[in-house]
Amino acid sequence: MSRQRRRDTVPELALRKALHRRGLRFRVDHPLPDLRRRRADVLFTRAHIAVF
């Protein structure tokens, strides 16, 4: 498990690039407000949507 990347994997970068191209704004590798030990790969704070 230690060899797996925590962030910036190829699929994650592709998703972030597509979302950014559409003009969507999001946070990357951000802790969830209620669960500090969990981190979302992509977090839309205003819409309350987290992508893991």
PDB file of N, CA, C, O and CB in Angstrom:
ATOM      1  N   MET A   1       0.810  -1.195   0.000  1.00  0.00           N
ATOM      2  CA  MET A   1       0.000   0.000   0.000  1.00  0.00           C
ATOM      3  C   MET A   1       0.860   1.269   0.000  1.00  0.00           C
ATOM      4  O   MET A   1       0.424   2.311  -0.488  1.00  0.00           O
ATOM      5  CB  MET A   1      -0.925  -0.007   1.197  1.00  0.00           C
ATOM      6  N   SER A   2       2.045   1.186   0.530  1.00  0.00           N
ATOM      7  CA  SER A   2       2.864   2.393   0.615  1.00  0.00           C
ATOM      8  C   SER A   2       3.357   2.850  -0.756  1.00  0.00           C
ATOM      9  O   SER A   2       3.744   4.008  -0.916  1.00  0.00           O
ATOM     10  CB  SER A   2       4.048   2.153   1.534  1.00  0.00           C
ATOM     11  N   ARG A   3       3.349   1.962  -1.737  1.00  0.00           N
ATOM     12  CA  ARG A   3       3.807   2.341  -3.076  1.00  0.00           C
ATOM     13  C   ARG A   3       2.705   2.983  -3.915  1.00  0.00           C
ATOM     14  O   ARG A   3       2.981   3.551  -4.972  1.00  0.00           O
ATOM     15  CB  ARG A   3       4.347   1.125  -3.798  1.00  0.00           C
ATOM     16  N   GLN A   4       1.467   2.895  -3.454  1.00  0.00           N
ATOM     17  CA  GLN A   4       0.376   3.531  -4.181  1.00  0.00           C
ATOM     18  C   GLN A   4       0.375   5.022  -3.883  1.00  0.00           C
ATOM     19  O   GLN A   4       0.521   5.445  -2.736  1.00  0.00           O
ATOM     20  CB  GLN A   4      -0.985   2.896  -3.807  1.00  0.00           C
ATOM     21  N   ARG A   5       0.209   5.800  -4.930  1.00  0.00           N
ATOM     22  CA  ARG A   5       0.221   7.249  -4.762  1.00  0.00           C
ATOM     23  C   ARG A   5      -1.050   7.706  -4.062  1.00  0.00           C
ATOM     24  O   ARG A   5      -2.134   7.176  -4.306  1.00  0.00           O
ATOM     25  CB  ARG A   5       0.369   7.954  -6.122  1.00  0.00           C
ATOM     26  N   ARG A   6      -0.908   8.671  -3.210  1.00  0.00           N
ATOM     27  CA  ARG A   6      -2.042   9.188  -2.463  1.00  0.00           C
ATOM     28  C   ARG A   6      -2.851  10.184  -3.295  1.00  0.00           C
ATOM     29  O   ARG A   6      -4.075  10.256  -3.185  1.00  0.00           O
ATOM     30  CB  ARG A   6      -1.564   9.845  -1.174  1.00  0.00           C
ATOM     31  N   ARG A   7      -2.157  10.936  -4.113  1.00  0.00           N
ATOM     32  CA  ARG A   7      -2.830  11.931  -4.943  1.00  0.00           C
ATOM     33  C   ARG A   7      -2.099  12.052  -6.271  1.00  0.00           C
ATOM     34  O   ARG A   7      -1.003  11.520  -6.447  1.00  0.00           O
ATOM     35  CB  ARG A   7      -2.897  13.305  -4.225  1.00  0.00           C
ATOM     36  N   ASP A   8      -2.729  12.765  -7.201  1.00  0.00           N
ATOM     37  CA  ASP A   8      -2.162  13.016  -8.533  1.00  0.00           C
ATOM     38  C   ASP A   8      -1.937  11.740  -9.333  1.00  0.00           C
ATOM     39  O   ASP A   8      -0.935  11.615 -10.037  1.00  0.00           O
ATOM     40  CB  ASP A   8      -0.854  13.759  -8.403  1.00  0.00           C
ATOM     41  N   THR A   9      -2.861  10.794  -9.227  1.00  0.00           N
ATOM     42  CA  THR A   9      -2.793   9.607 -10.068  1.00  0.00           C
ATOM     43  C   THR A   9      -3.266   9.982 -11.471  1.00  0.00           C
ATOM     44  O   THR A   9      -3.879  11.034 -11.655  1.00  0.00           O
ATOM     45  CB  THR A   9      -3.653   8.443  -9.474  1.00  0.00           C
ATOM     46  N   VAL A  10      -2.992   9.149 -12.441  1.00  0.00           N
ATOM     47  CA  VAL A  10      -3.344   9.456 -13.832  1.00  0.00           C
ATOM     48  C   VAL A  10      -4.856   9.647 -14.000  1.00  0.00           C
ATOM     49  O   VAL A  10      -5.262  10.633 -14.613  1.00  0.00           O
ATOM     50  CB  VAL A  10      -2.851   8.337 -14.764  1.00  0.00           C
ATOM     51  N   PRO A  11      -5.720   8.740 -13.478  1.00  0.00           N
ATOM     52  CA  PRO A  11      -7.161   8.975 -13.628  1.00  0.00           C
ATOM     53  C   PRO A  11      -7.635  10.241 -12.900  1.00  0.00           C
ATOM     54  O   PRO A  11      -8.509  10.954 -13.393  1.00  0.00           O
ATOM     55  CB  PRO A  11      -7.934   7.770 -13.106  1.00  0.00           C
ATOM     56  N   GLU A  12      -7.061  10.512 -11.744  1.00  0.00           N
ATOM     57  CA  GLU A  12      -7.448  11.707 -10.989  1.00  0.00           C
ATOM     58  C   GLU A  12      -7.074  12.975 -11.748  1.00  0.00           C
ATOM     59  O   GLU A  12      -7.859  13.922 -11.792  1.00  0.00           O
ATOM     60  CB  GLU A  12      -6.783  11.707  -9.605  1.00  0.00           C
ATOM     61  N   LEU A  13      -5.901  13.004 -12.338  1.00  0.00           N
ATOM     62  CA  LEU A  13      -5.487  14.174 -13.121  1.00  0.00           C
ATOM     63  C   LEU A  13      -6.382  14.369 -14.341  1.00  0.00           C
ATOM     64  O   LEU A  13      -6.707  15.501 -14.698  1.00  0.00           O
ATOM     65  CB  LEU A  13      -4.025  14.029 -13.563  1.00  0.00           C
ATOM     66  N   ALA A  14      -6.784  13.267 -14.984  1.00  0.00           N
ATOM     67  CA  ALA A  14      -7.669  13.362 -16.147  1.00  0.00           C
ATOM     68  C   ALA A  14      -9.033  13.925 -15.739  1.00  0.00           C
ATOM     69  O   ALA A  14      -9.597  14.763 -16.442  1.00  0.00           O
ATOM     70  CB  ALA A  14      -7.838  11.978 -16.814  1.00  0.00           C
ATOM     71  N   LEU A  15      -9.558  13.465 -14.611  1.00  0.00           N
ATOM     72  CA  LEU A  15     -10.840  13.968 -14.118  1.00  0.00           C
ATOM     73  C   LEU A  15     -10.740  15.454 -13.778  1.00  0.00           C
ATOM     74  O   LEU A  15     -11.606  16.241 -14.159  1.00  0.00           O
ATOM     75  CB  LEU A  15     -11.295  13.167 -12.882  1.00  0.00           C
ATOM     76  N   ARG A  16      -9.693  15.831 -13.068  1.00  0.00           N
ATOM     77  CA  ARG A  16      -9.523  17.233 -12.687  1.00  0.00           C
ATOM     78  C   ARG A  16      -9.366  18.130 -13.910  1.00  0.00           C
ATOM     79  O   ARG A  16      -9.881  19.248 -13.930  1.00  0.00           O
ATOM     80  CB  ARG A  16      -8.313  17.388 -11.770  1.00  0.00           C
ATOM     81  N   LYS A  17      -8.663  17.649 -14.925  1.00  0.00           N
ATOM     82  CA  LYS A  17      -8.481  18.431 -16.147  1.00  0.00           C
ATOM     83  C   LYS A  17      -9.820  18.642 -16.855  1.00  0.00           C
ATOM     84  O   LYS A  17     -10.107  19.739 -17.334  1.00  0.00           O
ATOM     85  CB  LYS A  17      -7.482  17.734 -17.090  1.00  0.00           C
ATOM     86  N   ALA A  18     -10.638  17.585 -16.920  1.00  0.00           N
ATOM     87  CA  ALA A  18     -11.949  17.690 -17.566  1.00  0.00           C
ATOM     88  C   ALA A  18     -12.879  18.624 -16.786  1.00  0.00           C
ATOM     89  O   ALA A  18     -13.612  19.411 -17.385  1.00  0.00           O
ATOM     90  CB  ALA A  18     -12.590  16.298 -17.697  1.00  0.00           C
ATOM     91  N   LEU A  19     -12.850  18.540 -15.469  1.00  0.00           N
ATOM     92  CA  LEU A  19     -13.692  19.414 -14.650  1.00  0.00           C
ATOM     93  C   LEU A  19     -13.259  20.870 -14.784  1.00  0.00           C
ATOM     94  O   LEU A  19     -14.097  21.766 -14.885  1.00  0.00           O
ATOM     95  CB  LEU A  19     -13.641  18.983 -13.177  1.00  0.00           C
ATOM     96  N   HIS A  20     -11.966  21.098 -14.784  1.00  0.00           N
ATOM     97  CA  HIS A  20     -11.445  22.462 -14.905  1.00  0.00           C
ATOM     98  C   HIS A  20     -11.762  23.048 -16.281  1.00  0.00           C
ATOM     99  O   HIS A  20     -12.050  24.238 -16.404  1.00  0.00           O
ATOM    100  CB  HIS A  20      -9.924  22.480 -14.660  1.00  0.00           C
ATOM    101  N   ARG A  21     -11.708  22.212 -17.306  1.00  0.00           N
ATOM    102  CA  ARG A  21     -12.015  22.654 -18.668  1.00  0.00           C
ATOM    103  C   ARG A  21     -13.465  23.133 -18.771  1.00  0.00           C
ATOM    104  O   ARG A  21     -13.776  24.034 -19.549  1.00  0.00           O
ATOM    105  CB  ARG A  21     -11.758  21.514 -19.674  1.00  0.00           C
ATOM    106  N   ARG A  22     -14.360  22.512 -17.967  1.00  0.00           N
ATOM    107  CA  ARG A  22     -15.771  22.914 -17.962  1.00  0.00           C
ATOM    108  C   ARG A  22     -16.036  24.127 -17.076  1.00  0.00           C
ATOM    109  O   ARG A  22     -17.166  24.608 -16.994  1.00  0.00           O
ATOM    110  CB  ARG A  22     -16.634  21.757 -17.502  1.00  0.00           C
ATOM    111  N   GLY A  23     -15.005  24.611 -16.424  1.00  0.00           N
ATOM    112  CA  GLY A  23     -15.154  25.807 -15.610  1.00  0.00           C
ATOM    113  C   GLY A  23     -15.592  25.541 -14.183  1.00  0.00           C
ATOM    114  O   GLY A  23     -15.960  26.472 -13.467  1.00  0.00           O
ATOM    115  N   LEU A  24     -15.560  24.290 -13.759  1.00  0.00           N
ATOM    116  CA  LEU A  24     -15.955  23.952 -12.397  1.00  0.00           C
ATOM    117  C   LEU A  24     -14.800  24.201 -11.445  1.00  0.00           C
ATOM    118  O   LEU A  24     -13.640  23.972 -11.787  1.00  0.00           O
ATOM    119  CB  LEU A  24     -16.418  22.490 -12.309  1.00  0.00           C
ATOM    120  N   ARG A  25     -15.118  24.664 -10.268  1.00  0.00           N
ATOM    121  CA  ARG A  25     -14.106  24.925  -9.251  1.00  0.00           C
ATOM    122  C   ARG A  25     -14.260  23.922  -8.126  1.00  0.00           C
ATOM    123  O   ARG A  25     -15.375  23.602  -7.715  1.00  0.00           O
ATOM    124  CB  ARG A  25     -14.214  26.369  -8.713  1.00  0.00           C
ATOM    125  N   PHE A  26     -13.137  23.429  -7.632  1.00  0.00           N
ATOM    126  CA  PHE A  26     -13.159  22.360  -6.640  1.00  0.00           C
ATOM    127  C   PHE A  26     -11.883  22.400  -5.826  1.00  0.00           C
ATOM    128  O   PHE A  26     -10.931  23.098  -6.174  1.00  0.00           O
ATOM    129  CB  PHE A  26     -13.331  20.984  -7.311  1.00  0.00           C
ATOM    130  N   ARG A  27     -11.871  21.656  -4.753  1.00  0.00           N
ATOM    131  CA  ARG A  27     -10.677  21.515  -3.913  1.00  0.00           C
ATOM    132  C   ARG A  27     -10.105  20.124  -4.133  1.00  0.00           C
ATOM    133  O   ARG A  27     -10.845  19.176  -4.398  1.00  0.00           O
ATOM    134  CB  ARG A  27     -11.006  21.755  -2.396  1.00  0.00           C
ATOM    135  N   VAL A  28      -8.783  20.003  -4.022  1.00  0.00           N
ATOM    136  CA  VAL A  28      -8.091  18.745  -4.285  1.00  0.00           C
ATOM    137  C   VAL A  28      -7.475  18.214  -2.997  1.00  0.00           C
ATOM    138  O   VAL A  28      -6.849  18.959  -2.243  1.00  0.00           O
ATOM    139  CB  VAL A  28      -7.007  18.931  -5.368  1.00  0.00           C
ATOM    140  N   ASP A  29      -7.662  16.904  -2.752  1.00  0.00           N
ATOM    141  CA  ASP A  29      -7.092  16.226  -1.580  1.00  0.00           C
ATOM    142  C   ASP A  29      -7.400  17.016  -0.308  1.00  0.00           C
ATOM    143  O   ASP A  29      -6.508  17.362   0.467  1.00  0.00           O
ATOM    144  CB  ASP A  29      -5.559  16.048  -1.742  1.00  0.00           C
ATOM    145  N   HIS A  30      -8.669  17.282  -0.123  1.00  0.00           N
ATOM    146  CA  HIS A  30      -9.126  18.146   0.968  1.00  0.00           C
ATOM    147  C   HIS A  30      -9.831  17.313   2.036  1.00  0.00           C
ATOM    148  O   HIS A  30     -10.595  16.411   1.694  1.00  0.00           O
ATOM    149  CB  HIS A  30     -10.072  19.249   0.433  1.00  0.00           C
ATOM    150  N   PRO A  31      -9.597  17.590   3.322  1.00  0.00           N
ATOM    151  CA  PRO A  31     -10.301  16.845   4.375  1.00  0.00           C
ATOM    152  C   PRO A  31     -11.783  17.205   4.389  1.00  0.00           C
ATOM    153  O   PRO A  31     -12.159  18.344   4.109  1.00  0.00           O
ATOM    154  CB  PRO A  31      -9.672  17.132   5.758  1.00  0.00           C
ATOM    155  N   LEU A  32     -12.608  16.235   4.712  1.00  0.00           N
ATOM    156  CA  LEU A  32     -14.042  16.476   4.811  1.00  0.00           C
ATOM    157  C   LEU A  32     -14.331  17.254   6.089  1.00  0.00           C
ATOM    158  O   LEU A  32     -13.647  17.060   7.094  1.00  0.00           O
ATOM    159  CB  LEU A  32     -14.836  15.141   4.786  1.00  0.00           C
ATOM    160  N   PRO A  33     -15.327  18.128   6.067  1.00  0.00           N
ATOM    161  CA  PRO A  33     -15.604  18.965   7.240  1.00  0.00           C
ATOM    162  C   PRO A  33     -15.921  18.166   8.510  1.00  0.00           C
ATOM    163  O   PRO A  33     -15.451  18.523   9.590  1.00  0.00           O
ATOM    164  CB  PRO A  33     -16.755  19.883   6.935  1.00  0.00           C
ATOM    165  N   ASP A  34     -16.704  17.101   8.397  1.00  0.00           N
ATOM    166  CA  ASP A  34     -17.106  16.337   9.579  1.00  0.00           C
ATOM    167  C   ASP A  34     -16.148  15.202   9.907  1.00  0.00           C
ATOM    168  O   ASP A  34     -16.069  14.770  11.057  1.00  0.00           O
ATOM    169  CB  ASP A  34     -18.488  15.781   9.381  1.00  0.00           C
ATOM    170  N   LEU A  35     -15.426  14.719   8.916  1.00  0.00           N
ATOM    171  CA  LEU A  35     -14.536  13.573   9.090  1.00  0.00           C
ATOM    172  C   LEU A  35     -13.110  13.995   8.733  1.00  0.00           C
ATOM    173  O   LEU A  35     -12.690  13.841   7.586  1.00  0.00           O
ATOM    174  CB  LEU A  35     -14.997  12.363   8.211  1.00  0.00           C
ATOM    175  N   ARG A  36     -12.389  14.509   9.673  1.00  0.00           N
ATOM    176  CA  ARG A  36     -11.054  15.048   9.409  1.00  0.00           C
ATOM    177  C   ARG A  36     -10.055  13.994   8.938  1.00  0.00           C
ATOM    178  O   ARG A  36      -9.097  14.322   8.238  1.00  0.00           O
ATOM    179  CB  ARG A  36     -10.525  15.712  10.647  1.00  0.00           C
ATOM    180  N   ARG A  37     -10.267  12.734   9.312  1.00  0.00           N
ATOM    181  CA  ARG A  37      -9.307  11.699   8.921  1.00  0.00           C
ATOM    182  C   ARG A  37      -9.538  11.211   7.495  1.00  0.00           C
ATOM    183  O   ARG A  37      -8.690  10.506   6.947  1.00  0.00           O
ATOM    184  CB  ARG A  37      -9.385  10.525   9.882  1.00  0.00           C
ATOM    185  N   ARG A  38     -10.656  11.565   6.889  1.00  0.00           N
ATOM    186  CA  ARG A  38     -10.955  11.194   5.510  1.00  0.00           C
ATOM    187  C   ARG A  38     -10.638  12.366   4.603  1.00  0.00           C
ATOM    188  O   ARG A  38     -10.896  13.519   4.950  1.00  0.00           O
ATOM    189  CB  ARG A  38     -12.433  10.762   5.352  1.00  0.00           C
ATOM    190  N   ARG A  39     -10.080  12.070   3.441  1.00  0.00           N
ATOM    191  CA  ARG A  39      -9.765  13.120   2.484  1.00  0.00           C
ATOM    192  C   ARG A  39     -10.398  12.759   1.146  1.00  0.00           C
ATOM    193  O   ARG A  39     -10.292  11.624   0.681  1.00  0.00           O
ATOM    194  CB  ARG A  39      -8.224  13.312   2.343  1.00  0.00           C
ATOM    195  N   ALA A  40     -11.049  13.727   0.543  1.00  0.00           N
ATOM    196  CA  ALA A  40     -11.669  13.530  -0.761  1.00  0.00           C
ATOM    197  C   ALA A  40     -10.660  13.890  -1.851  1.00  0.00           C
ATOM    198  O   ALA A  40      -9.898  14.846  -1.709  1.00  0.00           O
ATOM    199  CB  ALA A  40     -12.966  14.385  -0.898  1.00  0.00           C
ATOM    200  N   ASP A  41     -10.662  13.120  -2.934  1.00  0.00           N
ATOM    201  CA  ASP A  41      -9.781  13.435  -4.062  1.00  0.00           C
ATOM    202  C   ASP A  41     -10.194  14.762  -4.698  1.00  0.00           C
ATOM    203  O   ASP A  41      -9.359  15.619  -4.987  1.00  0.00           O
ATOM    204  CB  ASP A  41      -9.814  12.298  -5.116  1.00  0.00           C
ATOM    205  N   VAL A  42     -11.499  14.907  -4.907  1.00  0.00           N
ATOM    206  CA  VAL A  42     -12.052  16.141  -5.461  1.00  0.00           C
ATOM    207  C   VAL A  42     -13.250  16.509  -4.594  1.00  0.00           C
ATOM    208  O   VAL A  42     -14.102  15.664  -4.325  1.00  0.00           O
ATOM    209  CB  VAL A  42     -12.461  15.977  -6.988  1.00  0.00           C
ATOM    210  N   LEU A  43     -13.320  17.751  -4.161  1.00  0.00           N
ATOM    211  CA  LEU A  43     -14.398  18.188  -3.277  1.00  0.00           C
ATOM    212  C   LEU A  43     -15.017  19.470  -3.814  1.00  0.00           C
ATOM    213  O   LEU A  43     -14.338  20.479  -4.007  1.00  0.00           O
ATOM    214  CB  LEU A  43     -13.877  18.398  -1.836  1.00  0.00           C
ATOM    215  N   PHE A  44     -16.330  19.406  -4.049  1.00  0.00           N
ATOM    216  CA  PHE A  44     -17.104  20.585  -4.424  1.00  0.00           C
ATOM    217  C   PHE A  44     -17.756  21.089  -3.143  1.00  0.00           C
ATOM    218  O   PHE A  44     -18.744  20.516  -2.683  1.00  0.00           O
ATOM    219  CB  PHE A  44     -18.181  20.261  -5.550  1.00  0.00           C
ATOM    220  N   THR A  45     -17.216  22.150  -2.567  1.00  0.00           N
ATOM    221  CA  THR A  45     -17.666  22.585  -1.245  1.00  0.00           C
ATOM    222  C   THR A  45     -19.073  23.172  -1.265  1.00  0.00           C
ATOM    223  O   THR A  45     -19.860  22.898  -0.359  1.00  0.00           O
ATOM    224  CB  THR A  45     -16.703  23.605  -0.686  1.00  0.00           C
ATOM    225  N   ARG A  46     -19.402  23.952  -2.250  1.00  0.00           N
ATOM    226  CA  ARG A  46     -20.736  24.577  -2.289  1.00  0.00           C
ATOM    227  C   ARG A  46     -21.836  23.567  -2.564  1.00  0.00           C
ATOM    228  O   ARG A  46     -22.927  23.682  -2.006  1.00  0.00           O
ATOM    229  CB  ARG A  46     -20.775  25.668  -3.350  1.00  0.00           C
ATOM    230  N   ALA A  47     -21.578  22.590  -3.402  1.00  0.00           N
ATOM    231  CA  ALA A  47     -22.591  21.593  -3.756  1.00  0.00           C
ATOM    232  C   ALA A  47     -22.618  20.421  -2.783  1.00  0.00           C
ATOM    233  O   ALA A  47     -23.504  19.571  -2.867  1.00  0.00           O
ATOM    234  CB  ALA A  47     -22.345  21.079  -5.159  1.00  0.00           C
ATOM    235  N   HIS A  48     -21.662  20.365  -1.863  1.00  0.00           N
ATOM    236  CA  HIS A  48     -21.553  19.269  -0.887  1.00  0.00           C
ATOM    237  C   HIS A  48     -21.409  17.915  -1.587  1.00  0.00           C
ATOM    238  O   HIS A  48     -22.115  16.958  -1.270  1.00  0.00           O
ATOM    239  CB  HIS A  48     -22.786  19.252   0.040  1.00  0.00           C
ATOM    240  N   ILE A  49     -20.483  17.856  -2.543  1.00  0.00           N
ATOM    241  CA  ILE A  49     -20.214  16.627  -3.290  1.00  0.00           C
ATOM    242  C   ILE A  49     -18.737  16.293  -3.140  1.00  0.00           C
ATOM    243  O   ILE A  49     -17.868  17.143  -3.333  1.00  0.00           O
ATOM    244  CB  ILE A  49     -20.607  16.776  -4.801  1.00  0.00           C
ATOM    245  N   ALA A  50     -18.470  15.033  -2.788  1.00  0.00           N
ATOM    246  CA  ALA A  50     -17.089  14.567  -2.647  1.00  0.00           C
ATOM    247  C   ALA A  50     -16.864  13.387  -3.581  1.00  0.00           C
ATOM    248  O   ALA A  50     -17.714  12.504  -3.692  1.00  0.00           O
ATOM    249  CB  ALA A  50     -16.777  14.170  -1.173  1.00  0.00           C
ATOM    250  N   VAL A  51     -15.722  13.375  -4.250  1.00  0.00           N
ATOM    251  CA  VAL A  51     -15.336  12.277  -5.140  1.00  0.00           C
ATOM    252  C   VAL A  51     -14.092  11.632  -4.546  1.00  0.00           C
ATOM    253  O   VAL A  51     -13.094  12.303  -4.281  1.00  0.00           O
ATOM    254  CB  VAL A  51     -15.076  12.781  -6.617  1.00  0.00           C
ATOM    255  N   PHE A  52     -14.166  10.311  -4.339  1.00  0.00           N
ATOM    256  CA  PHE A  52     -13.044   9.570  -3.758  1.00  0.00           C
ATOM    257  C   PHE A  52     -12.366   8.729  -4.816  1.00  0.00           C
ATOM    258  O   PHE A  52     -11.396   8.031  -4.521  1.00  0.00           O
ATOM    259  CB  PHE A  52     -13.514   8.683  -2.600  1.00  0.00           C
TER     260      PHE A  52
END
